[in-house]
Amino acid sequence: MTHPTDIRREHRPLLLDSFCCQGGAGMGYHRAGFDVTGVDKDAQPRYPLAFHQGDAIDFIRAFGSGFDFIHASPPCQHDTDCQRIQGNTHPDLIAPTRDALNATGRPWVMENVRGAAHKLHQPVMLCGAMFGLQTYRHRYFETGGGFTLTPPPHPAHTAPQAKMGRPVPDGWYGQFVGNFSGVPLARRVMGVPWMNRDGIRECIPPAYAQWIGSHALAHLGIFAPAVAA
Ligand SMILES: C[S@@+](CC[C@H](N)C(=O)[O-])C[C@H]1O[C@@H](n2cnc3c(N)ncnc32)[C@H](O)[C@@H]1O
């Protein structure tokens, strides 16, 4: 692993993709123009970019200030409907992650699911329909460190949605969560051909992060954001 302080900026600004899993967010920021380093507590052999295995909050506190922009996706199992029903308990890392992000002094985004949206401060919601994806997959994004986002218009949901995790009939939209069926379809719909089921169920579509990334670059004074969502 390259130590982040050893990374020399050539052309691309540096982005820390914390809690990176298999890199849905990371790939979007890479496509936007960032040099991305992912951090996850678990080995992530499918992560397609530079990777460090370790605790994300420790890493943000130690090295976050050396990055131009930071993305965080603390685990959402604590807040998913199915986990609540099953009575599973997981650590809630949202507040400690926010504290670590704010301590860096850098601009940041922290993402989570609908069940945790009430814990995020004034989150912006992104939907697949905003990006022409055939899945709705609402995700919520808190911003900080001086960075703000105005979401694109939210198109009406006109396609019928298959039930969570169930096979997706032609013309319907899938919900790729839990032990969903149809990995090839999910890869195609969400634009994540390198991922397996474990990564897909956790990820944000790269299109979301590419859009955020283009605005982050504008915030940093590097490129103009893409016009269309
Ligand atoms: C919701 S997933 C992230 C999805 C990712 N943003 C994407 O778009 O593909 C959360 C990840 O956080 C990791 N994780 C959980 N606790 C962690 C910790 N303390 N430090 C680092 N990673 C952690 C999990 O292993 C999991 O891969």
PDBQT file of the ligand as one rigid body, heavy atoms in Angstrom, charges set to zero:
ROOT
HETATM    1  C1  LIG A 301     -21.998   0.475   2.684  1.00  0.00    +0.000 C 
HETATM    2  S1  LIG A 301     -20.431  -0.283   2.395  1.00  0.00    +0.000 S 
HETATM    3  C2  LIG A 301     -19.670   0.947   1.369  1.00  0.00    +0.000 C 
HETATM    4  C3  LIG A 301     -20.107   0.925  -0.094  1.00  0.00    +0.000 C 
HETATM    5  C4  LIG A 301     -19.281   1.784  -1.018  1.00  0.00    +0.000 C 
HETATM    6  N1  LIG A 301     -19.384   3.208  -0.700  1.00  0.00    +0.000 N 
HETATM    7  C5  LIG A 301     -19.671   1.597  -2.471  1.00  0.00    +0.000 C 
HETATM    8  O1  LIG A 301     -20.259   2.526  -3.073  1.00  0.00    +0.000 OA
HETATM    9  O2  LIG A 301     -19.374   0.535  -3.028  1.00  0.00    +0.000 OA
HETATM   10  C6  LIG A 301     -19.636  -0.107   3.963  1.00  0.00    +0.000 C 
HETATM   11  C7  LIG A 301     -18.245  -0.711   4.084  1.00  0.00    +0.000 C 
HETATM   12  O3  LIG A 301     -17.694  -0.268   5.321  1.00  0.00    +0.000 OA
HETATM   13  C8  LIG A 301     -16.799  -1.258   5.782  1.00  0.00    +0.000 C 
HETATM   14  N2  LIG A 301     -16.527  -0.985   7.210  1.00  0.00    +0.000 N 
HETATM   15  C9  LIG A 301     -17.332  -1.184   8.279  1.00  0.00    +0.000 A 
HETATM   16  N3  LIG A 301     -16.755  -0.727   9.413  1.00  0.00    +0.000 NA
HETATM   17  C10 LIG A 301     -15.543  -0.211   9.044  1.00  0.00    +0.000 A 
HETATM   18  C11 LIG A 301     -14.486   0.430   9.727  1.00  0.00    +0.000 A 
HETATM   19  N4  LIG A 301     -14.550   0.661  11.057  1.00  0.00    +0.000 N 
HETATM   20  N5  LIG A 301     -13.409   0.844   9.024  1.00  0.00    +0.000 NA
HETATM   21  C12 LIG A 301     -13.330   0.611   7.691  1.00  0.00    +0.000 A 
HETATM   22  N6  LIG A 301     -14.295   0.011   6.985  1.00  0.00    +0.000 NA
HETATM   23  C13 LIG A 301     -15.403  -0.393   7.647  1.00  0.00    +0.000 A 
HETATM   24  C14 LIG A 301     -17.486  -2.564   5.467  1.00  0.00    +0.000 C 
HETATM   25  O4  LIG A 301     -16.515  -3.612   5.406  1.00  0.00    +0.000 OA
HETATM   26  C15 LIG A 301     -18.145  -2.227   4.106  1.00  0.00    +0.000 C 
HETATM   27  O5  LIG A 301     -17.326  -2.677   3.057  1.00  0.00    +0.000 OA
ENDROOT
TORSDOF 0
